[in-house]
Amino acid sequence: MRTKKLYKVTFLHLGKCYELYARQVTSSSLWGFTEVAELVFEPAGSGLLVDPTEERLREEFRDTRVLHLPMQSVVRIEEVERKSTLVIRDAADGQKVTPFPMPPKPR
């Protein structure tokens, strides 16, 4: 039995580089867009630890059926074997963005 394909989609949005997983990626019927559907998140409460990045992305895209991304914002689309940790990075330097407030760094 063949399992459904899994895609890791990396794209830019508001100065951040998002990584999401989806079961379906195609050319959109909207000219210049890539269609990303069937977003994949871990079931809520499936583990002992809560991943704040996954919770933030699940909340941001909770009502999204299909995501239409402008082609110029798509960095990479990979077909992968399994899902790993979701990441939001700063687009300028590639550092992971902490999704909750952190105390200011000492000078």
KOLTIDREN-864832 format. One line per field, with one value per residue: residue number from 1; x, y, z of N, C-alpha, C, O in turn. Coordinates in Angstrom, 2 decimals, decimal comma. Layout:
// residues N
resi <- NUM	...
n.east <- X	...
n.north <- Y	...
n.up <- Z	...
ca.east <- X	...
ca.north <- Y	...
ca.up <- Z	...
c.east <- X	...
c.north <- Y	...
c.up <- Z	...
o.east <- X	...
o.north <- Y	...
o.up <- Z	...
END
This chain:
// residues 107
resi <- 1	2	3	4	5	6	7	8	9	10	11	12	13	14	15	16	17	18	19	20	21	22	23	24	25	26	27	28	29	30	31	32	33	34	35	36	37	38	39	40	41	42	43	44	45	46	47	48	49	50	51	52	53	54	55	56	57	58	59	60	61	62	63	64	65	66	67	68	69	70	71	72	73	74	75	76	77	78	79	80	81	82	83	84	85	86	87	88	89	90	91	92	93	94	95	96	97	98	99	100	101	102	103	104	105	106	107
n.east <- 0,84	0,62	1,72	0,50	2,06	4,44	5,21	7,68	7,45	9,05	8,90	8,84	7,58	6,51	9,13	10,00	11,03	9,22	8,56	6,56	4,53	2,87	0,34	-0,35	0,81	0,62	0,50	-1,19	-4,53	-4,65	-2,79	0,72	0,97	1,57	-0,08	-0,83	-1,99	-3,86	-2,47	-0,09	-0,04	1,09	-1,13	-3,03	-1,85	-0,46	1,98	4,35	5,77	5,18	5,40	6,17	6,44	5,09	2,52	2,00	2,01	-0,06	-2,20	-2,15	-2,74	-5,11	-7,74	-7,27	-7,80	-6,67	-3,55	-2,38	0,51	2,61	4,71	7,29	7,79	8,25	10,74	11,74	10,63	10,27	10,08	9,51	10,30	9,37	7,85	9,43	10,51	8,74	9,69	10,33	12,12	14,28	14,31	16,46	18,90	18,68	18,35	16,61	13,34	12,03	8,87	7,68	7,73	10,97	13,33	15,12	18,41	21,41	23,47
n.north <- -1,19	2,14	5,10	8,46	11,24	13,46	16,80	19,25	22,57	25,55	28,94	32,56	35,09	38,13	38,96	36,66	33,22	30,53	27,08	24,55	21,57	19,62	17,71	18,06	19,76	21,97	23,66	26,70	27,69	30,35	32,74	32,69	31,72	29,23	26,39	25,14	22,53	20,61	20,83	19,63	18,87	17,90	15,94	17,74	17,76	15,35	14,63	14,69	17,06	20,43	21,99	25,21	26,58	24,96	25,10	27,82	28,02	26,22	27,60	29,96	29,00	27,60	27,72	27,43	26,12	25,89	27,10	29,77	30,58	33,21	32,70	33,83	33,97	31,44	29,40	26,78	23,51	20,36	16,86	14,66	11,94	11,78	13,84	16,52	18,69	21,76	24,99	28,45	30,97	33,86	35,76	37,30	36,54	33,82	32,74	30,92	31,89	32,81	32,05	33,29	35,97	37,04	37,85	40,99	41,08	41,41	44,34
n.up <- 0,00	-0,89	0,65	1,24	-0,35	1,19	1,68	2,31	2,71	2,19	2,77	2,35	4,51	5,64	6,55	7,74	7,57	6,86	7,61	6,54	6,51	4,07	2,35	-0,25	-3,06	-5,66	-8,89	-8,79	-9,72	-9,82	-11,43	-11,18	-8,61	-6,05	-4,97	-1,83	0,04	2,48	5,04	7,41	10,76	14,02	16,02	18,43	21,73	21,52	22,50	25,27	25,53	24,58	21,54	20,95	18,51	16,65	17,76	17,42	14,59	13,99	15,11	13,58	10,98	11,25	10,15	7,50	4,37	1,81	0,87	-0,92	-2,28	-3,35	-6,15	-6,05	-3,35	-2,48	-1,28	-1,23	-2,11	-0,87	-1,27	1,26	3,55	6,20	8,73	10,43	13,11	13,12	11,88	12,33	10,91	11,05	8,19	7,33	8,66	9,17	11,69	14,25	15,17	18,18	19,32	21,50	23,96	24,92	27,50	27,30	25,84	27,77	27,73
ca.east <- 0,00	1,41	1,29	0,42	3,30	4,58	6,07	8,14	7,38	9,74	8,52	9,05	6,36	6,71	10,47	10,27	11,10	8,36	8,62	5,31	4,38	1,58	0,16	-0,63	1,41	0,40	0,39	-2,51	-5,30	-4,33	-1,53	1,86	0,88	1,69	-1,17	-0,42	-3,21	-3,76	-1,35	0,11	0,43	0,91	-2,39	-2,88	-1,73	0,04	3,24	4,53	6,24	4,44	6,29	5,53	6,40	3,99	1,27	1,81	1,63	-1,40	-3,16	-2,16	-3,30	-6,16	-8,91	-6,78	-8,01	-5,66	-2,67	-1,89	1,74	3,21	5,87	8,55	8,01	8,60	12,18	12,04	9,61	10,95	9,28	10,24	9,79	8,64	7,78	10,29	10,08	8,45	10,62	10,18	13,43	14,40	14,73	17,73	20,09	18,44	18,22	15,27	12,58	11,30	7,51	7,14	8,65	12,17	13,87	16,14	19,79	22,20	24,39
ca.north <- 0,00	3,36	6,19	9,75	12,02	14,51	17,87	20,30	23,81	26,66	30,18	33,82	35,83	39,21	38,95	35,36	32,06	29,49	25,72	23,84	20,28	19,49	16,50	18,39	20,98	22,04	25,01	27,24	28,23	31,78	32,87	33,13	31,22	27,81	25,96	24,20	22,08	19,53	21,09	18,54	19,22	16,82	16,09	18,49	16,92	14,02	14,35	15,27	18,42	21,26	22,76	26,52	26,96	24,22	25,68	29,12	27,78	25,60	28,67	30,89	28,38	26,65	27,76	27,44	24,90	25,93	28,25	30,18	31,33	33,78	31,89	34,45	33,80	30,04	29,18	25,38	22,47	19,07	15,68	14,03	10,67	12,00	15,20	16,85	19,87	22,96	26,07	29,80	31,60	35,22	35,66	38,00	35,83	32,39	32,30	30,53	32,94	32,30	32,56	33,91	37,05	36,71	39,06	41,63	40,67	42,46	45,07
ca.up <- 0,00	-1,02	1,52	0,57	-0,37	2,18	1,18	3,21	1,94	2,84	2,08	3,07	4,84	6,59	7,11	8,37	6,70	7,45	7,10	6,80	5,84	3,40	1,55	-1,66	-3,59	-7,11	-9,45	-8,50	-10,84	-9,80	-12,13	-10,38	-7,24	-5,77	-4,09	-0,78	0,71	3,46	5,95	8,37	12,10	14,99	16,77	19,67	22,92	21,17	23,18	26,60	25,38	23,64	20,68	20,79	17,09	16,03	18,27	16,76	13,20	13,98	15,38	12,43	9,79	11,68	9,27	6,12	3,57	0,76	0,98	-2,23	-2,05	-4,56	-6,54	-5,64	-1,91	-2,21	-1,28	-1,56	-1,87	-0,82	-0,95	2,37	4,07	7,45	9,25	11,56	13,85	12,34	12,20	11,78	10,99	10,57	6,79	7,09	9,13	9,28	13,08	14,67	15,83	19,34	19,18	22,70	24,37	25,68	28,14	26,47	26,09	28,46	26,85
c.east <- 0,88	0,84	1,25	1,75	3,25	5,59	6,43	8,23	8,02	9,42	8,75	7,72	6,68	8,06	10,86	10,30	10,36	8,65	7,33	5,34	2,97	1,55	-0,01	0,00	1,27	0,49	-1,04	-3,22	-5,15	-2,94	-0,44	1,85	1,09	0,65	-0,66	-1,67	-2,90	-2,53	-1,30	0,69	0,28	-0,44	-2,14	-2,83	-1,17	1,33	3,29	4,95	5,41	5,45	5,62	5,45	5,25	2,64	0,97	1,35	0,25	-2,47	-3,28	-2,89	-4,48	-7,37	-8,53	-7,03	-6,92	-4,87	-2,15	-0,69	2,24	4,49	7,18	8,80	8,42	10,12	12,50	10,81	10,33	9,93	10,09	9,56	8,92	8,76	8,78	9,75	9,84	9,33	10,13	11,53	13,34	14,96	16,09	18,94	19,89	18,32	16,79	14,62	11,81	9,91	6,90	8,15	9,81	12,68	14,96	17,53	20,54	23,19	25,79
c.north <- 1,25	4,46	7,49	10,48	13,10	15,53	18,83	21,56	24,92	27,92	31,39	34,52	36,84	39,15	37,66	34,28	30,92	28,14	25,02	22,50	20,19	18,20	16,81	19,74	20,95	23,49	25,48	27,66	29,75	31,94	33,38	32,64	29,71	27,46	24,89	23,83	20,91	19,70	20,02	19,10	17,98	17,02	16,83	17,54	15,54	13,67	14,99	16,73	19,16	22,08	24,11	26,97	26,26	24,76	27,01	28,94	27,15	26,67	29,62	30,32	27,44	26,61	27,72	26,10	24,78	27,22	28,55	31,09	31,93	33,01	32,50	34,33	32,38	29,88	27,77	24,53	21,14	17,97	14,90	12,74	10,88	13,45	15,37	18,12	21,05	24,10	27,37	30,46	33,06	35,15	36,29	37,17	34,33	31,86	31,92	31,68	32,31	32,88	33,15	34,95	36,53	37,98	39,66	41,14	41,78	43,10	44,97
c.up <- 0,00	-0,11	0,72	0,66	0,70	1,67	2,30	2,36	2,76	2,06	2,98	3,29	5,93	7,30	7,82	7,30	7,39	6,81	7,52	6,06	5,28	2,60	0,08	-2,00	-5,11	-7,58	-9,22	-9,78	-10,90	-10,40	-11,19	-8,94	-7,19	-4,73	-3,12	0,01	1,64	4,34	7,03	9,67	12,97	15,68	18,08	20,86	22,65	21,90	24,56	26,52	24,34	22,86	20,42	19,33	16,39	16,49	17,59	15,32	13,09	14,20	14,18	11,22	10,09	10,76	7,79	5,45	2,52	0,92	-0,42	-1,99	-3,35	-4,88	-6,07	-4,14	-1,55	-2,35	-1,76	-1,28	-1,96	-0,58	0,08	2,81	5,30	7,89	10,38	12,22	12,91	12,81	11,58	11,99	10,56	9,16	6,55	7,49	9,34	10,69	13,38	15,42	16,98	19,32	20,44	23,18	25,21	26,35	27,25	26,85	26,81	27,50	27,33
o.east <- 1,79	-0,36	1,87	2,47	2,19	6,69	5,59	9,00	7,60	9,62	8,84	6,86	7,08	8,12	11,92	9,67	10,82	8,95	7,05	6,10	2,01	2,58	0,17	-0,24	1,74	0,55	-1,99	-2,58	-5,50	-1,99	-0,64	2,65	0,83	0,50	-0,14	-2,33	-1,83	-1,65	-2,34	1,75	-0,56	-0,85	-1,14	-3,66	-1,38	1,72	2,39	4,53	4,99	6,26	4,60	4,50	4,52	1,72	-0,17	0,43	-0,53	-3,51	-4,38	-3,57	-4,80	-7,98	-9,37	-6,53	-6,33	-5,45	-1,53	-0,84	2,29	5,28	8,11	9,92	8,89	10,69	13,38	10,06	10,92	9,01	11,23	8,40	7,88	9,66	8,95	8,64	10,65	9,69	9,60	12,03	12,44	16,00	16,82	19,91	20,85	18,20	15,85	15,27	11,04	9,76	5,71	9,33	9,63	12,48	15,64	17,80	20,34	23,69	26,70
o.north <- 1,38	4,71	7,61	10,35	13,58	15,16	19,18	21,61	25,21	27,98	31,26	34,55	36,45	39,27	37,58	34,41	30,40	28,06	24,90	22,33	20,61	17,67	15,93	20,73	20,02	24,42	24,73	27,94	30,38	31,32	34,38	33,11	29,01	28,16	23,86	24,69	20,32	18,83	19,55	19,72	17,12	18,16	16,57	16,64	14,63	12,50	15,74	17,54	18,58	22,80	24,16	27,65	26,88	24,88	27,28	29,61	27,50	26,65	30,02	31,05	26,58	25,56	27,94	25,07	23,72	28,30	27,69	32,23	31,23	32,71	31,76	34,57	32,13	30,20	27,57	24,78	20,81	18,13	14,51	12,48	10,25	14,18	14,46	18,56	21,31	24,18	27,39	30,52	33,44	34,53	35,86	37,11	33,64	30,65	32,51	32,36	31,37	34,11	33,48	34,85	35,68	39,07	38,94	40,82	42,95	42,45	45,52
o.up <- 0,82	-0,11	-0,33	1,65	1,08	1,26	3,14	1,40	3,88	0,84	4,20	2,41	7,04	8,53	8,44	6,25	8,41	5,62	8,72	5,11	5,91	2,20	-0,76	-1,32	-5,76	-6,77	-9,45	-10,79	-11,91	-9,91	-10,49	-8,13	-8,17	-3,73	-3,55	0,58	1,59	4,38	7,50	9,67	12,70	15,89	18,76	20,98	23,45	21,91	24,95	27,35	23,34	23,45	19,73	18,94	15,63	15,69	17,24	14,87	12,20	13,55	13,81	10,51	9,28	10,60	6,93	5,90	2,34	1,07	-1,05	-1,54	-4,36	-3,98	-5,73	-3,69	-0,44	-3,39	-2,59	-0,34	-2,98	0,23	-0,19	2,49	5,45	7,47	11,20	11,91	12,02	13,98	10,47	13,11	9,81	8,95	5,65	6,74	9,67	10,87	12,84	16,21	16,77	19,29	20,45	22,84	26,09	25,82	26,53	28,01	26,51	26,57	26,71
END
